[in-house]
Amino acid sequence: MAQTKKIVLYLLVVFVLYTIITSPKRSAELVEVGFEGIASAAEGVGDFMTELVR
């Protein structure tokens, strides 16, 4: 099981590096979308907590 995890992690790292090298502009767009999603989720949690306290 541990060996499988290492192989999957290695393949994931190779895939990410390949994607960044072959298409850096597209990779940057995907990272931006990811961070926007995280920021939106954090804002939603903050709004929820604010309303909960009121």
N, C-alpha and C positions, 0 to 999 in steps of 0.2 A: 504493500500500500504506500509506504514512504517513497519507494522507488518511482511509483506512478506519479506521485505528487511532484517529484523533482523533474520528471520528464515533461509533465504538463506545464509546469512553471517555466522550464527552459524553452519550450515551444512558444509559450505566450510572450516571453521576452524577445525571442527571435522575430516573431510576427510584428510586435510593436516597433522594434528597431527597423525592420524592413519597411514597414508602412511609413515611418518618419523619414527614412532616407529616400524612398521613391516618390513620396508625395507630401512634402513638408507643409505646403499650404493647406491641403485638406486635413492633415493631422492637427494643425493649429486651429482650424475651424471646429473640429470635433472636441478638442480640449476646451475651447471657448464655450461651446454649447453645454458641455459637462459642468463647467464652473457656473454658468448661468442657472442651470438646474439646481445645483447645490445651494446657490445664493437664494433662489426662489423658495426652496424648501425651508431654509433657515428663516427667511422672512415670514413664511407661513407659521412656523412654530412660534416665532416671536409674537406674531399677532394673536395666536391662540392663547399664549400665556398671558398677554396683556388683557385680553377679554376675560380670562379665567379669574384674574386678580380683581377686576372691577366688580 
